[in-house]
């Protein structure tokens, strides 16, 4: 099964045709990402869409989300609020059956944002796939390669049928003005000639890493390595810059040759615990708390709630705090937060209870975390000239497809928080970038020019807003019959499901390289782990169809 170089020629389906109206979207999961995307929809008045429904099991979060994004528009009605995604699925299947019987039913949603825990993505997306709703999934797509491929197969069944709905992934780095300009300078303007090498760094931020990857939901390798849960969109960014040709080109992707990786848990482990902390396992009862950089009281109370900040990261510790602060109950909010930070476990606590929730007051050197806090990935590309007809010389055939290298570094212990930085070395110049500026040095003129891309605000340098805007544009283009699904995917999303699988596969290949202390041959790995798996899935689907 070849995934990489084929564009689907989707046709417009009668079920997707209609008059112009605002498109409605279900958000599954009222956590930080669900709120981020809902905010991007609600605050961008240039897009023709709105949050129409929420599915969230935690009552306080569900009610708060409904009040913030839905209640101003209407009173609750059937189809607005669900406790679980399964409840929505059952409702929607019943609604469609009743509609087929020509009963009067409410309008359904046009699409869904999947913003739940990573390990839930595969079950939800494969269950929603038969509904042919447009889907935007938070990254990563899934926590295993097998689940990623299951999602692919559910959305693209064997037989080459046209795509029936838009699919997007939370690779928000593609949609920030900074990175869009960076790609334009590299691939369209060719300001430094052909790329030879990239060094790209993601500085996670010292306390941010402790919040999400030591105490939080993404701390265990069993739930996905940090390269996947934190940095899969950095790997995607590098492949977008080095692998995917510009939009004006019909050339196939320049596929990597190899990947290797090294990394481990360097700091957040018991051997690094300060002696002064003694046997304490929780910050609120630790003698070293006042001096500790990772004091939960310092991070959540002193640096955030005491300053009136009730959003992230405080609302991930206790979701109800935002509502309490809005109601002017700061004292109650403080009590709730400190109670949550005081929760702890000991040797008598069942492992299922420990692993089933975050522990934001836990000592960072006594936690049950296992993901890397420092990792390096090296990718290589071999020269791959195109086989062109006519008299084109080697320079034309190899343009953008020469040998090159990319190094990615994810590092926890940094001042900057997720403000990516790097250098790109080319045949005619060099680029240096951070999250605010792009400096281009030209070898011939010996002059440098610095670009300052627009900073629209919001998460990921405007990437959150940009992704939502492009997703809704694609959905509307299909609904208005301006484009078929494949064309809208290409023009507005700029990222196919094949691209999503490729970047996730690179993460899994890098992890195999790291754990095996080896260099992985990309073509061989892809054949064994992707193509053969997809072929087997196709055979199973065929067997089910026959039986």
ABEGO torsion letter per residue (X at the ends): XBAAABBBBBBBBAAABBBBBBBBBBBBEABAAAAAAAAAAAABAABBBBBABBBBABAAAAAAAAAAAAAAABBBBBGABBABAAAAAAAAAAAAAAAAAGBBBBBBBABBBBABBAAAAAAAAAAAAAAGBBBBBBOBABABAAAAAAAAAAABBBGGBBBABBBBBABAAAABAAAAAAAAAAAAAGAAEBBABBBBBBBAEAAAAAAAAAABAAABAAAEBAAAAAAAAAAAAAAAAAABBBAABABBBBBBABBBBBEBBAABBAAABBAAAEABABAAABAAAAABAABAAAAAAAAAAAAGBABOAAAAABAAAAAAAAAGBAAAAAAAAAAAAABBBBAABBAAAAAABBBAABBAAABABABBABBBBBBBBBBBBBBBBEABBAAAAABGABBBBBBBBBBABBABBGBBBEBBBBAAEBBBBBAABBBBBBAAAGBBBBBBBBBAEEBGGGAAAAAAAAAAAAAAAAAAGABBAAAAAAAAAGBBAAAAAAAAAAAAAAAAAAAAGBBBBAAAAAAAAAAAAAAAAAAAAAAAAAX
